């Protein structure tokens, strides 16, 4: 028997992450697991240059980045009928999204990580790298990568389709 108590979905708020969230939500519901939804925010302290800019603007800018991320996470996991899995949203700030995701998984007993991937070509991958690939290599647990757009296993509930058709 497979026992999954904690599922982590890493999101950058893109379409691939939206697909990963659908998978994570469905799996968490089926296994009775807690769904952890994590966004790694940009670290403004690292990307800002100049002592005068740093002292005056960076702390406020970092706070705005994190606040906006928390709002987007709350909007992404909203469950109007309360039928979804237990959900915990987390915003971390880091220079490396992959390491932040892996560290969070290790520290919180995550059993499965679900991450979206963009499926970029070889050249783009060489230039930009892949957070999902690094997570797969470093994770302390299995990782399900979800490409967008690709074959979708998670289908809308019949009642949702009917309600949407009537609206």
N, C-alpha and C positions, 0 to 999 in steps of 0.2 A: 504494500500500500504506500502511496506517496502522501506524505504529510507536509502541507504547506501552510504555515501560520502567518508569514509576513512576505508580502510582495512589494517590490520597489519599482515604481515607474519613474524614470528620469525624463524630464521634459525641457525642451528649449522653446516650447510654445509653437513649434512648426507643425506642418501637416503630418509628418512622420511621427512626431510625438503624440499628436491627437490619436493616430491609429494605435500607437502603443498603449495609450491610456484606455482605449476601448478594450483592448486585450487584457490589460491588467485588471480593469474593473470586472470584467466577465470572469476571469480566473479567480479573483479574490472572492467573488460571490459564490462561485461553485465550490471552492474549498473552505469557505467560512474564514478566510484570512483577512488580516488587516492590510489595507492598501496604503502604502507610503508613497506620496507623490512629491518628488524632489526636483527643485530647480536650482542650478548653480549659477548665481549672479556674477556678472563681471566685476572684477576687483578694480575699482576706480583708483585705488592707491598705487597700483602698478602701472596703469595706463596714462596717468596724468604726469605732466612734466613741469618743472619750475617750482622753486620753493614758495614763491608768493602765491601761486595757484593752489599748491598743496595745502597751505595753511588756511586759506580763506574758503576754498570751494569744495575740496574733495570730501570732507566728512558729510557735508550736506548732500552732495551729489550721490555718495554711496548710500545714504539713507533713502533718497528718492528712488534709486535703482531697486533696492530691497523692498521698499513699500509697494512699488508698482508690480514687482514679481509676486508678492504675497496676494495682491488683489487679483492678478491674472490666475494664480493657482486656485483661489477661492472660487472664481467664476468657472474655471475648468472642471472642478469636482462637484459643483452644485448638484444636488439630487432632490428635486422638488417633491417627490413622493416618499422619500425616506427609505426606499427599498434597496438601496445600494449597500455595498460593504462598508465596514468601519474604515474611515479614511483619515489619514494624518498628512497634512501638508507641511513641507519644510523648504526654507530658502537658506542656502549656504552661500558664502562668498569664498571664491577660491581662484587661484591662477590656473588651475587644471581641473576641468570638469570631470575628466575620467577618474583622477585620483580622489576627488571629493565623493563621487558616486561609490567607488570601491570602498573607501574608508567608512562611509555611512552604512553600507551593506554589512561590513565586518562588525562595526560597533553596535548595530541594532538587530543582529540575528536574522538578517534577510535570507529567505529561502530561495527566492527567484527574483531576478532583475529583468524587467521588460524595458527595452530601449528601442526607439525608432531609429532608422537609418535612412539616409537619403539615397543610397545606392549610386553615388557619384562614379564617374568614369575613373580609369586608372590614373590619368594625369592629375585630375582634381584631387584624388586621394593622396598622391605623392606630395602635392603642394600643401594641401590643407590638413592631411591626416584624417583620422576618424576616431571620434570619441567612443563610438560603439565598439569599434575594433579593440581599442585599448581596454575598455571595460571587459570585453570577452576574455582577453588575455590575462587580466589581473584579478578578476572577480573571485571571491571565496565561495561562490555558488553558481548554479546554472544561470545562463543569460539567454533570453528569448529576444532576438532582434526582429523587428517588424519593418519591412520596407513599405514605402508609400510611393506611388500606388502599386499595389500587388494584390495577390489573391487574399481575400478577406474571409476569415473563418467566423468572425463574429457577425452575425446577421441581426438586423433589427427585429425586435419582438413584434409579433403579429399585431398586438394591441397598439403599439406605437405607430405602425404603418397605417392602420385604420384611422387612428386619431389624426395623424398628419394629413391623410387624404381628405378628411372632413374639414380641416382648418382652412 
